[in-house]
Amino acid sequence: MTAPTKSDIWRKDRDHLLHPYTDFSCFREEGSQVIEKAEGMYVTDQDGNRLLDGIAGLWCVNIGHGRKDMAEAIAAQVMDMQYYNPFGHSTNIPASELGAKLAALAPGDLNHVYYTCGGSTANDAAIRLVHYYFEMKGQHRKKKIISRDAGYHGATYVAASLTGIHGTKLGFDRIGEDFIHHVSAANMYAKPEGMSEDEFCDFLVDEFERRIHQLGPDNVAAFIAEPIMGAGGVLVAPKGYHKRMYDVCKAYDMLYIADEVVTAFGRLGEWFASEAVFGMTPDILVCAKGITSGYIPLGATMITSEIYDVIAHPQCEGGVFSMGLTYFGHPVACAAALKNMEIMESEGMLGNAKEVGPYLQETAKSLLNLPIVGDVRGSHLMMGIDLVADKKTKAPHGAGVSEAIFKKCLDRGVIVRPVGDRIVISPPIIINREECDMIVNAISESITEYLAEA
Ligand code: PMP
């Protein structure tokens, strides 16, 4: 990479923007890398460095960057009708079309959609819908939610409370008070030595059931889980876990919320992963990111007809769901989602993820030969690589190492994501085998160079 020049934009950004997950203390010195252009699998920064995007922007640019047909669809909708209020009995064409399309593609009878501005607000909507549903059923005490350690569910206050990643709550002492509780992450890499996958699954399910009893089944309303934990480190649960957790939910009259913000729209080779990959249909399914491939912000919370029939019952007191987002069913965002899904379909992108994803998983296993790579895991186009100080004890290597590897990969023209002691990969679903090799080679060379310098 050429040495970065400090542009006017770089200064404006440094002086005025509050970037998320950015260490303000060193930001004043270092500022940001300004990304100026993006096309297909690549982004280009202001210094002209062309970088292979191994993280799809942030798990979202599934169809790839810079598509003209997306720009045209978005522009066409702006010209037709860019916004009108969605409250009461008013709607627009793309929101209606998209609702029907999502209902047709989603598993089971997840037939009703609440639109939001992204994943966090979609999870907030899920919790509000859960509370509203039990209110309408007269179960006024059924409000508690069980989430998981290492789960990531977003940045708004409720979504951050659902999140179980240490550090996201620092500086926020009121997060998660009272109604949100966490059970263990389904982290196979952290399962006790000698415990089989099935035994670990038993342990997790038992723990969940015990927690429900502790909190009181009459108080516990729902369980929320990502099919594969993303930001928590790409943690793949033991076989059968989701279905068994779902069955426990049903035994205690609880709702199962699947947070498919990352896993939907092709990342695991399917429109939605819950049923197709994990064999169970949730009561509520939350998605965002890949729904528009990040071209425009949009989230969606889908509920079953059973839940809808309760909250839409004419006898319901109150009668309205009062979560009123100005941008519910935003026509431009919904038009972008429709075009995005049309592109995925016509260009066979889900098939590509199904074909190339396993290749990426297989190829990356070679990284296990490196002395600090403790685990390489994932599914299809989601991958987590644990960096450890000791392969036997699995002691983490220390957060600094992933940042160092990230920078060395950048020098090699590849973007990966450092998350704590891990490297995460989640490329656009249009990736080909050669580009998978480029990512794996960049990581391998970067780790080797890091070790040589240590
Ligand atoms: N849920 C999951 C599983 C996510 O990965 C994210 C974002 N990374 C969110 C929710 C929050 O989505 P957003 O940032 O669009 O609000």
Residues whose N, C-alpha, C, O or C-beta is under 5 A from the ligand:
A	BS01	PMP	G118 G119 S120 T121 Y152 H153 G154 E226 G230 D259 V261 V262 A288
